[in-house]
Amino acid sequence: MNKSIALEGVFNDRLIVTAGSAYLDMDAYACMVAMSELLNLKGEKAIAYSKASINYSVCSSLIKDGQVMTELASEYQADTAKYIIVDVSDPEFIKDAVPLDNVIEVYDHHVGFEQYWNDRIGDNSHIEFIGAAATLIYREWKQSNLQDQMTRPTALLLIAAILDNTLNLTSSNITQEDKDVFNELCEKADVDENWCADYFSEVQENVESDLRNALFGDIKRISDNDVLPPRMAQLCVWNADSIIEKLPIIRKWFNEAATAWMINIIDIHRGCSYFVCDDKYHQKEIGMIFDICFEAGVAKTPVSYLRKEIIKKINFNTKLGGKKNDRIRIYSRKISAFPQ
């Protein structure tokens, strides 16, 4: 029996739309708000809810009071409510905040756990390698033929999510659907390239105003891999110059712990990434795969890379090379070894 049919009755319950337990980036925040708005338009009782902190990509100019609840009202019981998960599908990143047996739908653009969710919820699992989860959520709006009723603040959130997740529409993971959704939303919200530039400028201001937390709030722990160091941080800014200038203090922060590390600093304006890594062994391994050379611990790539693209490229190359550890497992969370 098709599991999506068997689950139809649960939509009479109160629904909680949420994301991972570590932090909310622009895509996660936008998807939560957009999905809860859609459900309410369809007559469902739904809220966007998360206790996770927002990261630097979620700009204050875009968020509104009441969009995402941080406390549950009395009519919502966390252990009995039904959950819709967005922008994450790894159970390890969900189980601390959500009873997995209560998950009825998943929308994610990070692949790897399709079989897990297909076995649990069937066709209610929507996991695709696509530029942004926001694109998957807008697809639901169009399938419901309610896109003309979307509020402008929600449209702006989705636009920013696609921009952030596709590096200003330049990343290799962008699809034609991402581009079409972006253009449709921009027309709907009367957004031009100046608005997009302003978004990235505000993101950069957020990063520079609290650089340490921006870095340590988005670290992923890497295991079972010979190429990447155990800790990998990422920053996405319009112009990386000011971040590169602060590398001496950044190195001091990261060296407070003994394990090796790497930072992927994405420069949107130049369309490149700066890999920062001081470990000679990992420099050599990364350099061979990306055909780059490290100088003073920094290597500039000819194109920009998202962290997930870095991991995908390394997975592909290590499989071709027959390395023992042919799949990287990542753990996305704040690492408590570092004081905030």
C-alpha positions as CSV (number, residue, x, y, z in Angstrom):
1,M,0.0,0.0,0.0
2,N,1.2,3.5,-0.8
3,K,2.3,5.0,2.5
4,S,1.3,8.5,1.5
5,I,-2.3,7.4,1.1
6,A,-2.2,5.7,4.5
7,L,-1.0,9.0,6.1
8,E,-3.7,11.3,4.7
9,G,-5.6,11.2,7.9
10,V,-2.9,12.8,10.0
11,F,-3.5,16.2,8.4
12,N,-6.4,16.6,10.7
13,D,-3.9,16.9,13.6
14,R,-1.9,19.9,14.6
15,L,1.3,20.1,12.5
16,I,4.7,21.4,13.4
17,V,7.1,22.4,10.6
18,T,10.7,22.4,11.8
19,A,14.3,21.8,10.7
20,G,17.5,20.5,12.2
21,S,18.4,20.9,15.9
22,A,21.8,22.6,15.4
23,Y,21.0,25.9,13.8
24,L,18.7,27.5,11.2
25,D,20.2,28.9,8.0
26,M,18.3,31.0,5.4
27,D,17.0,27.9,3.6
28,A,15.7,26.2,6.7
29,Y,14.1,29.3,8.1
30,A,12.4,30.2,4.8
31,C,11.2,26.7,4.2
32,M,9.6,26.5,7.7
33,V,7.8,29.8,7.3
34,A,6.6,29.1,3.7
35,M,5.4,25.5,4.4
36,S,3.5,26.6,7.5
37,E,1.9,29.5,5.6
38,L,0.9,27.1,2.8
39,L,-0.7,24.6,5.2
40,N,-2.7,27.2,6.9
41,L,-4.0,28.5,3.6
42,K,-5.1,24.9,2.9
43,G,-7.0,24.9,6.2
44,E,-4.5,22.9,8.3
45,K,-3.4,23.9,11.8
46,A,0.3,24.4,11.4
47,I,3.1,26.4,12.9
48,A,6.8,26.9,12.2
49,Y,8.7,26.0,15.3
50,S,12.3,25.6,16.3
51,K,14.5,26.3,19.4
52,A,17.7,26.4,17.2
53,S,19.5,29.6,16.8
54,I,19.6,31.4,13.5
55,N,22.9,31.8,11.7
56,Y,24.4,34.8,9.9
57,S,22.6,34.1,6.6
58,V,19.2,34.9,8.2
59,C,19.1,38.7,8.0
60,S,17.1,40.8,10.4
61,S,15.6,42.8,7.6
62,L,13.8,39.7,6.3
63,I,12.4,38.1,9.5
64,K,9.2,39.1,11.2
65,D,7.9,38.5,14.7
66,G,5.8,35.4,15.0
67,Q,7.1,33.7,11.8
68,V,8.9,31.0,13.8
69,M,7.8,30.0,17.2
70,T,10.4,29.2,19.9
71,E,7.9,27.9,22.4
72,L,4.9,25.7,21.8
73,A,1.4,26.8,22.6
74,S,-0.6,24.6,25.0
75,E,-2.6,23.0,22.1
76,Y,0.7,21.7,20.6
77,Q,2.2,18.7,22.5
78,A,5.8,18.0,21.3
79,D,5.5,14.3,21.9
80,T,2.2,13.8,20.1
81,A,2.2,16.4,17.3
82,K,2.9,15.5,13.7
83,Y,6.0,16.9,12.2
84,I,7.1,18.1,8.7
85,I,10.8,18.3,8.4
86,V,12.5,20.8,6.0
87,D,16.1,21.2,4.8
88,V,17.4,18.2,6.7
89,S,16.9,14.4,6.4
90,D,19.7,12.8,8.4
91,P,18.0,11.3,11.5
92,E,21.0,12.1,13.6
93,F,20.3,15.8,13.1
94,I,16.6,15.5,13.9
95,K,16.2,12.9,16.7
96,D,17.1,15.2,19.6
97,A,14.3,17.7,18.7
98,V,11.7,15.5,17.0
99,P,10.2,12.1,17.7
100,L,11.1,10.3,14.5
101,D,7.9,8.2,14.6
102,N,5.9,11.4,14.4
103,V,7.5,12.6,11.2
104,I,4.9,12.6,8.3
105,E,6.8,14.5,5.6
106,V,10.4,15.4,4.7
107,Y,11.7,18.0,2.2
108,D,15.4,18.1,1.7
109,H,18.1,18.8,-0.9
110,H,20.8,16.9,0.9
111,V,20.7,13.4,-0.5
112,G,21.7,10.2,1.3
113,F,18.8,9.2,3.4
114,E,16.2,8.6,0.7
115,Q,15.8,4.9,1.5
116,Y,15.4,5.5,5.3
117,W,12.5,7.9,4.8
118,N,11.0,6.0,1.9
119,D,10.7,3.0,4.2
120,R,9.0,5.1,6.8
121,I,6.8,7.5,5.0
122,G,6.8,6.5,1.3
123,D,5.9,9.2,-1.2
124,N,5.8,11.8,1.6
125,S,9.6,11.8,1.4
126,H,10.8,14.5,-0.9
127,I,14.6,14.4,-1.0
128,E,16.4,15.6,-4.2
129,F,19.8,16.9,-5.1
130,I,18.7,20.4,-6.0
131,G,20.0,23.9,-5.4
132,A,17.7,24.8,-2.4
133,A,15.1,23.2,-0.3
134,A,13.1,26.4,-0.9
135,T,12.6,25.2,-4.5
136,L,10.9,22.1,-3.2
137,I,8.6,24.0,-1.0
138,Y,7.6,26.4,-3.7
139,R,6.8,23.4,-5.9
140,E,4.2,22.4,-3.2
141,W,2.7,25.9,-3.5
142,K,2.3,25.6,-7.2
143,Q,0.9,22.1,-7.0
144,S,-1.7,23.5,-4.6
145,N,-2.3,26.4,-7.1
146,L,-2.0,28.8,-4.2
147,Q,1.2,30.6,-5.2
148,D,-0.7,33.9,-6.0
149,Q,-1.7,34.0,-2.3
150,M,1.8,33.9,-0.9
151,T,2.7,36.9,1.1
152,R,5.6,39.1,0.0
153,P,7.7,38.6,3.2
154,T,7.5,34.8,2.6
155,A,8.5,35.2,-1.1
156,L,11.5,37.3,0.0
157,L,12.6,34.6,2.4
158,L,12.5,32.0,-0.4
159,I,14.4,34.3,-2.8
160,A,17.1,34.8,-0.2
161,A,17.2,31.1,0.5
162,I,17.8,30.3,-3.2
163,L,20.4,33.0,-3.5
164,D,22.3,31.8,-0.4
165,N,22.2,28.1,-1.3
166,T,23.2,28.6,-4.9
167,L,25.9,31.2,-4.4
168,N,24.0,33.9,-6.3
169,L,22.8,31.3,-8.8
170,T,26.3,30.2,-9.7
171,S,26.8,26.9,-7.9
172,S,27.1,23.6,-9.7
173,N,24.1,22.2,-7.8
174,I,21.7,24.7,-9.2
175,T,18.9,23.3,-11.5
176,Q,16.7,24.9,-14.0
177,E,13.8,24.6,-11.6
178,D,15.8,26.6,-9.0
179,K,16.3,29.3,-11.7
180,D,12.7,29.3,-12.7
181,V,11.4,29.5,-9.2
182,F,13.8,32.3,-8.4
183,N,12.7,34.3,-11.4
184,E,9.0,33.7,-10.7
185,L,9.4,34.8,-7.0
186,C,11.4,37.9,-8.0
187,E,8.7,39.0,-10.4
188,K,6.1,38.3,-7.7
189,A,7.9,40.3,-5.0
190,D,9.2,43.0,-7.4
191,V,12.9,42.2,-6.6
192,D,15.8,43.2,-8.8
193,E,19.6,42.6,-8.7
194,N,20.1,45.5,-6.4
195,W,17.9,43.8,-3.7
196,C,20.0,40.7,-4.2
197,A,23.2,42.6,-3.7
198,D,21.8,44.2,-0.6
199,Y,21.0,40.8,0.9
200,F,24.6,39.6,0.5
201,S,25.8,42.9,1.9
202,E,23.7,42.4,5.0
203,V,25.0,38.9,5.3
204,Q,28.5,40.2,5.2
205,E,27.8,42.7,7.9
206,N,26.4,39.9,10.1
207,V,29.5,37.9,9.6
208,E,31.9,40.7,10.3
209,S,30.0,41.9,13.4
210,D,30.4,38.5,15.1
211,L,33.0,36.6,13.1
212,R,33.8,34.0,15.8
213,N,30.2,32.9,16.2
214,A,29.6,32.9,12.5
215,L,32.5,30.5,12.1
216,F,31.9,28.2,15.0
217,G,28.1,28.3,14.5
218,D,28.6,26.5,11.2
219,I,31.2,23.8,11.7
220,K,30.7,20.3,10.5
221,R,32.6,17.3,11.9
222,I,34.1,15.0,9.3
223,S,34.7,11.4,9.9
224,D,35.7,8.2,8.0
225,N,37.7,10.2,5.4
226,D,41.4,10.6,4.6
227,V,41.2,13.8,2.6
228,L,39.4,16.4,4.8
229,P,40.4,17.4,8.3
230,P,38.0,16.5,11.2
231,R,36.6,20.0,11.4
232,M,35.3,22.0,8.5
233,A,33.8,25.5,8.8
234,Q,32.2,27.6,6.0
235,L,31.5,31.3,5.4
236,C,29.7,32.8,2.5
237,V,30.3,36.5,1.9
238,W,30.2,39.0,-0.9
239,N,33.9,39.9,-0.6
240,A,36.3,37.8,1.3
241,D,39.1,40.4,1.7
242,S,38.2,41.4,5.2
243,I,37.9,37.8,6.4
244,I,41.3,36.9,4.9
245,E,42.8,39.9,6.7
246,K,41.6,38.4,10.0
247,L,43.2,34.9,9.5
248,P,45.8,35.4,12.3
249,I,43.1,35.7,14.9
250,I,40.9,33.0,13.2
251,R,43.8,30.6,13.3
252,K,44.3,31.3,17.0
253,W,40.6,30.5,17.6
254,F,40.8,27.2,15.7
255,N,44.1,26.1,17.2
256,E,42.6,26.3,20.7
257,A,41.6,22.6,20.0
258,A,44.2,20.1,18.9
259,T,42.4,18.6,15.9
260,A,43.0,19.7,12.3
261,W,40.6,22.1,10.6
262,M,39.7,23.7,7.4
263,I,37.6,26.7,6.4
264,N,35.8,27.2,3.1
265,I,35.5,31.0,2.6
266,I,33.2,31.6,-0.4
267,D,33.6,34.9,-2.2
268,I,30.4,35.6,-4.1
269,H,31.7,38.7,-6.0
270,R,34.8,36.9,-7.4
271,G,33.1,33.5,-7.9
272,C,35.7,31.6,-6.0
273,S,36.5,29.8,-2.7
274,Y,39.4,30.3,-0.4
275,F,40.3,27.0,1.3
276,V,42.1,27.7,4.6
277,C,44.0,24.7,6.0
278,D,47.3,24.6,7.8
279,D,47.7,20.9,8.0
280,K,50.3,19.8,5.4
281,Y,48.9,16.3,4.9
282,H,45.4,17.5,4.2
283,Q,46.7,20.4,2.0
284,K,48.4,17.7,-0.2
285,E,45.3,15.5,-0.4
286,I,42.9,18.4,-1.1
287,G,45.3,20.0,-3.6
288,M,45.5,16.8,-5.7
289,I,41.7,16.6,-6.0
290,F,41.0,20.2,-6.7
291,D,44.3,20.9,-8.6
292,I,45.2,23.8,-6.3
293,C,48.3,24.8,-4.3
294,F,48.3,26.1,-0.8
295,E,50.4,29.2,0.0
296,A,50.7,30.2,3.6
297,G,47.8,27.9,4.3
298,V,45.4,29.4,1.8
299,A,44.4,28.1,-1.7
300,K,42.1,29.9,-4.1
301,T,39.9,27.8,-6.3
302,P,38.9,28.8,-9.9
303,V,35.2,28.5,-9.0
304,S,33.2,28.7,-5.8
305,Y,32.3,25.6,-3.9
306,L,29.7,24.9,-1.3
307,R,30.9,22.6,1.4
308,K,28.5,19.9,0.2
309,E,30.0,20.2,-3.3
310,I,33.5,19.8,-1.8
311,I,32.3,16.7,-0.1
312,K,30.6,15.3,-3.2
313,K,33.7,15.9,-5.3
314,I,35.9,14.2,-2.8
315,N,33.6,11.3,-2.5
316,F,33.6,10.9,-6.2
317,N,37.3,11.0,-6.5
318,T,38.1,8.8,-3.6
319,K,35.8,6.1,-5.0
320,L,37.5,6.3,-8.4
321,G,40.9,6.1,-6.6
322,G,39.8,3.1,-4.5
323,K,40.5,4.6,-1.2
324,K,39.5,2.7,1.9
325,N,37.2,5.4,3.2
326,D,35.0,6.1,0.2
327,R,32.2,8.1,1.8
328,I,32.4,11.1,4.1
329,R,30.0,11.2,7.0
330,I,29.4,14.7,8.4
331,Y,27.9,15.8,11.7
332,S,26.4,19.2,11.7
333,R,26.3,20.8,15.1
334,K,28.0,23.3,17.2
335,I,31.2,21.8,18.7
336,S,31.3,22.4,22.4
337,A,35.0,22.2,22.6
338,F,35.1,25.9,21.5
339,P,34.0,28.6,23.9
340,Q,31.5,30.9,22.3
